[in-house]
Every structure is written in structure tokens, then in C-alpha cells.
Amino acid sequence: MIEGWDNSHLPPLKCGTCRACCLGDTVKLQPGEDPARYKTKLIDGRHELRKGKDGNCAYLGKRGCRIQDSKPLACRVYDCRVDYERVTRHPHKEVREARLQTAPLRRGRELHPFADAS
């Protein structure tokens, strides 16, 4: 598990076809993951998955993730509802408001069992 990404307090989530988490977000490889398995770039000493010309994950295809069976740990454990929770607790209002406009956070709010859907 990646520190800070515990979703045990939430009902199980079966991801569907929204792919919001693949749209523009940065995916950093975790210690122990082999960067040679992926298209990466080195930023501040950490390997990140490359993005396509559209700014989305380089592995996002027309029918979803093209590396579904071997995607990095960050992709396997990501839960947009946890991300929504973390951002809504951020101490700076401008950061909260900016992040809540992104596709994964909007989806996290929609799926979160305790979020106000308005």
C-alpha cells in the first residue's frame, strides 16, 4: 500500500470506464518498480510515466488502459474517493478549489458515499 492511500473505510470500488484518473495526472513509480518496464521520464530523481501529446497517460488507449495487467502500483491502488477526501481537507482554499475541478476529483466526489453531490 502507498502511504496515505488507505481506502479500507470505504465500500469496495469497481472502477468502470470513466478513465478520469488517466487524464492529465502524474503517475510516479514506487520504490522497487522497474522503470525499464514503462515509458518514463526522470523528474526530481523519480520516474514518472510519460504523457501523450494530449497530456494524458501515454498508455491510455481508445478502450482504456493498454497495460492494465501490468500497470504501476500507483495506478492499481488509486481510489478517486480517497483523493477527494485528501483534497477537501487541504488547508488552503485555493488549492482545494483548483484540485476539485480536475476529472479524478469530480469523479471521486460522485462516487464517495458521504460526499454532498450538489
C-alpha positions as CSV (number, residue, x, y, z in Angstrom):
1,M,0.0,0.0,0.0
2,I,1.2,3.5,-0.7
3,E,1.3,5.7,2.4
4,G,-1.8,7.9,2.7
5,W,-3.9,5.8,0.3
6,D,-5.9,3.7,2.7
7,N,-9.4,3.1,1.4
8,S,-10.4,0.5,4.0
9,H,-13.1,2.8,5.5
10,L,-14.9,3.0,2.1
11,P,-17.1,0.4,0.4
12,P,-15.3,-1.6,-2.4
13,L,-14.9,0.3,-5.6
14,K,-15.1,-1.4,-9.0
15,C,-13.7,1.0,-11.5
16,G,-15.7,1.5,-14.6
17,T,-15.0,3.2,-17.9
18,C,-14.6,6.8,-16.8
19,R,-10.8,6.8,-17.0
20,A,-10.7,10.1,-15.2
21,C,-7.6,9.1,-13.3
22,C,-5.7,8.7,-16.6
23,L,-6.5,12.3,-17.7
24,G,-3.6,14.6,-17.0
25,D,-2.4,13.3,-13.6
26,T,1.2,12.4,-13.0
27,V,1.9,8.7,-12.1
28,K,5.2,8.2,-10.1
29,L,6.7,4.8,-10.0
30,Q,7.2,3.5,-6.4
31,P,10.5,2.2,-5.0
32,G,11.2,-1.2,-6.3
33,E,9.2,-0.8,-9.6
34,D,11.4,-1.3,-12.7
35,P,11.3,1.9,-14.9
36,A,12.5,-0.2,-17.8
37,R,9.0,-1.8,-18.0
38,Y,7.4,1.5,-18.8
39,K,7.8,4.7,-20.9
40,T,9.1,7.0,-18.2
41,K,10.9,10.3,-17.6
42,L,13.1,11.2,-14.6
43,I,11.8,14.2,-12.7
44,D,13.5,15.2,-9.4
45,G,15.0,11.8,-9.0
46,R,11.7,9.9,-9.5
47,H,10.5,8.1,-12.6
48,E,7.1,9.2,-13.9
49,L,5.0,7.6,-16.6
50,R,5.2,9.7,-19.8
51,K,2.2,11.5,-21.1
52,G,0.9,11.7,-24.6
53,K,0.7,14.8,-26.7
54,D,-2.8,15.4,-25.2
55,G,-1.3,15.5,-21.7
56,N,-3.0,12.2,-20.7
57,C,-1.2,9.0,-19.8
58,A,0.8,7.6,-22.7
59,Y,-0.8,4.2,-22.0
60,L,-4.4,5.4,-22.3
61,G,-5.9,3.9,-25.5
62,K,-9.4,4.2,-27.0
63,R,-10.6,1.2,-25.0
64,G,-8.8,2.1,-21.7
65,C,-5.5,1.2,-20.2
66,R,-3.2,-0.6,-22.6
67,I,-1.1,-2.0,-19.7
68,Q,-4.0,-3.0,-17.4
69,D,-2.4,-6.3,-16.4
70,S,1.0,-4.7,-15.6
71,K,0.2,-1.1,-14.6
72,P,2.2,0.5,-11.8
73,L,1.3,0.2,-8.2
74,A,0.1,3.8,-8.0
75,C,-2.5,3.0,-10.7
76,R,-3.6,-0.2,-9.1
77,V,-4.3,1.3,-5.7
78,Y,-5.6,4.7,-6.8
79,D,-9.1,5.5,-5.4
80,C,-10.5,8.8,-6.6
81,R,-12.7,8.9,-3.4
82,V,-9.6,8.9,-1.2
83,D,-8.1,11.7,-3.3
84,Y,-11.3,13.6,-2.9
85,E,-11.1,13.2,0.9
86,R,-7.5,14.4,1.0
87,V,-8.1,17.5,-1.1
88,T,-11.2,18.5,0.8
89,R,-9.1,18.6,4.0
90,H,-6.3,20.8,2.4
91,P,-5.8,23.9,4.5
92,H,-5.6,26.3,1.5
93,K,-9.0,27.1,-0.1
94,E,-7.4,28.0,-3.5
95,V,-5.7,24.6,-3.7
96,R,-8.9,22.8,-2.8
97,E,-10.9,24.7,-5.3
98,A,-8.4,24.2,-8.1
99,R,-7.9,20.4,-7.5
100,L,-11.6,19.8,-7.1
101,Q,-12.0,20.9,-10.8
102,T,-9.9,18.0,-12.1
103,A,-11.6,15.0,-13.6
104,P,-10.5,12.4,-11.0
105,L,-11.7,14.6,-8.1
106,R,-15.1,15.3,-9.7
107,R,-15.4,11.5,-10.2
108,G,-14.3,10.9,-6.6
109,R,-17.0,13.2,-5.3
110,E,-19.6,11.5,-7.4
111,L,-18.6,8.0,-6.1
112,H,-17.9,9.0,-2.5
113,P,-20.7,7.6,-0.2
114,F,-20.6,10.6,2.2
115,A,-20.0,13.5,-0.3
116,D,-22.5,16.2,-0.9
117,A,-23.4,15.6,-4.6
118,S,-24.6,19.1,-5.2
